[in-house]
C-alpha cells in the first residue's frame, strides 16, 4: 500500500460513503471526526518506507502513479499531513458542537485529501488544478448560507479569482519546469516570476485582489468561510514554498524577497486598518484572515534568515486562533444574536466561555502577550528590523489597528448593558471545547518551545530553504 | 435585443467543438476528444438542470449592446496586433495564441459585464476553454486532460446547483 493511497484516495473514498449517510447529521459528524483523527494519528505513526531495502516490517510505499503522473509523500512530509488532518479534526469537532450542515464534514475530509494530493503531485505545477478543484467543491458548502440570503456575489467572485489563478500558475510552472536541472535565462525568470506573482496574488488574495474576502465572509457561515479560505491559503502557501525550494534560480533571484516583503506589509496595514472599520464579526474575521496572510507573506520574505520557522509557527498559531474566533462567532449567532457589533453588547453574561475564546483568538492573531501569537510576531518584527526600520513601523501600525479592533470587541462584549440577559446558554461540551482551545492558545504563548519543535518538523520538506 | 439561454448553450457547444478542432492539431484524437465530450457534458448538465428554471429573456438596451460589441472589438484588435509579441514568451503557433487569448479575454470581459450567475457560469467555462487552447500545445498529459475535463463538468454541476438553490429560495419567498 502507498502513502498517497492512505492519505489521499482513502479519505476521498470515505467522503463518498459519508455523502450517502448525509441525512444523519450526528452519525456523519462523529464518523468524520473519528476518521480525521485516525488519519492524523496514522500520519504520525505509520512509517513511509523510502528505500526498498529498509529494515522495517511494515511501511508504506511513498509513491502512487495515476494517469502517468506521480503522487509522492516521503517521511519528511508526515508532519505536514498530520497538520492537515489535525486541523480537520478540530474544525469538525467545532462544527459538530454547532450542529452544522453535514455537507461540511464531507467536504472537509475530501478537500483536505485534495490538499494533500496537491502537495504531493509531481510535477507540482498540477497542484494549482487540484486547489482549483477544492474551490469547486467549496461552492455548495459556501452557498448553503449565501443562497438563502440571495447574495451569491461574494461566492462568484471567490470562484472567479480562484479560477484566474490557475492559468498563471500552470504557465509559470511550465516556464520553470526546466529550471530544476538547467539554468533559466534572466528574461525567462522575470516572465515566470510575473506569472507566478499573478497566480499567487489571485489565489492567496494579495492586495488588490482581496476584495472578495469580506464580501464572501459577509454572506457565509463563519466556520465555512474560515475553513475554506484557510485551507486554500494554507496549501497555496505551501505551494509557494515548494516553488522557492525546488527552483534554485528562483530562490536566488534578488527581486523575490523584497517584493514579498512589500506585498506582506501592504496586506498587514490594509487588513488591520479595514478590520477597524468593520461593523460586524464576519467582516472582522475576514480581515483577520487577510492579516494572518500578510504576516505569513512577511515571514516568507525573511527566508534567507529565519523565514521557514517563522512561517510555520505563524501558520500554526493562526490556525488555532481562527478556529477559535470562527467557532465562537457562529456559536453566538446560533442562539439568536446576529453578527453586528451592536448585537454583541453585554454578551459575556450569556456566553461567557464563547466570549473568552473569541477574545483570546482575536488577541492572539495580532500577537498580544500571553497568547500563542506573541512570540512569533516578536520574532518576525525583530527579523524585519534587519532589513529596514520602516518595515517594523508599518507592520506595527497594521497590528495596532488590529489590536484596536480587538479592544473594541472586548469593550462591547463586556459592556454592563442589558442586565436582563443573565444566565449562561452554553452546553457542557461547548464550555469544555472553549476551555480546551483557550488553554492551548495561552499555553502556546507561555511555553512556545513545544510549538516550535513541531513547527521545525513541519518545514523539514523544504530543506533548501533551511540551509 | 434579447438574451436567450438556449442560444447561449448552443454557442457554448459550438465553442467546445472549435476548441476540440484546435486541440486536435497538437493532441492525439483520443485525448482531444476528452475535451469535446466533457465540454458537451457540461453543456448538457446546464441544459438539463437550468432550462426549466431560466425562462426569462433579459432585455438589454441598444447602447449596452453596442458598448459591449465595441469593447469586444477593441480587445480583439488589441490581441490580434500584440499576439505576435508573445511568441518569444510562449513558443507555439500564432493561431493558438490569438484564438486562446481572444476567448480568454472576452470571457474576462463577460465576467465584468454580466452580473447574473448564469452568465458568469458561461464566462468561467469559456475562460477555461481559452486557457486550454493556449496550454494544450505546451503540454499534453492524460492527468491534465482528466482534471480539466472534471473542471468543466464540476463547474457546470456546482454552478447550476448554486443557481437552482438561490432561485428556488427566491421563488418560495412571498
Interface residues (C-beta under 8 A of the other chain):
Chain A: X66 X67 X68 X69 X126 X129 X130 X132 X133 X136 X137 X139 X140 X143 X146 X147 X148 X150 X152 X153 X155 X156 X159 X160 X163 X164 X166 X167 X170 X171 X174 X191
Chain B: X89 X90 X104 X108 X111 X115 X117 X120 X124 X127 X128 X131 X134 X135 X138 X139 X141 X142 X143 X144 X146 X147 X148 X150 X151 X154 X155 X158 X159 X161 X162 X165 X166 X169 X170
